[in-house]
Amino acid sequence: MWSFREGSWTSVVAAVATLLLLDAVCHAQAKNFEDVRCKCICPPYRNITGHIYNRNVSQKDCNCLHVVEPMPVPGHDVEAYCLLCECKYEERSSNTIKVTIIIYLSVVGALLLYMLFLLLVDPLIRKHDAYTQPLHNEEDSEEMRPPVDSAAARANTVLERVEGAQQRWKKQVQEQRKTVFDRHKMLS
């Protein structure tokens, strides 16, 4: 019964996340983003500071005369000013960007849901281990878990393998703490 409630809760969260993503995509499409532009970078010229101009024009019109508006120099200096400007035609695919972001957010959302699922299920599955005790001082670290026979040592599930790795890590940490405490005593 618990798994049914949890599964329905997970599906509700997934549905809400999907609706939020679709709303964000529709809102982004409502704005009129252009996928092409001409970008002119004009350096300082005489008493005029440098400036960057962006305009949505075709590739053949991507030059200083069509992009730089208003022209900051008088008519006879326009040609000299435009020779200094560097204009580049740029294209992007906003649909590709949107799809990439949706995929990225979906993967992150799925991983968060999986993490939440594991946080909820882990206490139910995990068995209380009487052999592990928190380390209070260096004397407690000498008590280690007794060896297990080889047939039982083989892990059947992923969770058991992860728990085994976690136990090995805890044992290493306890040994490191003991070593640090021993060195601390020697130096004192």
Disulfide bonds with the S-S distance in Angstrom:
Cys38-Cys62 2.00
Cys40-Cys87 1.92
Cys42-Cys85 2.01
Cys64-Cys82 2.24
